[in-house]
């Protein structure tokens, strides 16, 4: 079961930068390692898409939508990650963009 997530370049940039600290996370127990592995897969997928788009982006393509294909469990993990990270966001624009992505994921997962 695949989920197609359509994000603007701005949303992709915001989400990727918000989730970047997960690379510094250490897991101890087996359950934590499994969840961290899944989260790293999702962040790697977003990061690789971000890097490919960053090269092609110019001022006029800022609002174009990027399609990211996620498996159901990856989309679920992304939603959980964003729900966890939105609690620590102080910038209102970042919080708004993040909440918009969470809402879209929630609709597609329901």
GIMO-V305252 format. One record per helix or strand of 2 or more residues. SS is the DSSP state (2 for helix, 1 for strand). FROM is the first residue (numbers start at 1). LEN is the number of residues. If there is no record, write none. Layout:
# GIMO-V305252
SS&FROM&LEN / SS&FROM&LEN
This chain:
# GIMO-V305252
1&2&7 / 2&9&16 / 2&30&27 / 2&59&3 / 1&65&7 / 2&72&17 / 2&92&18
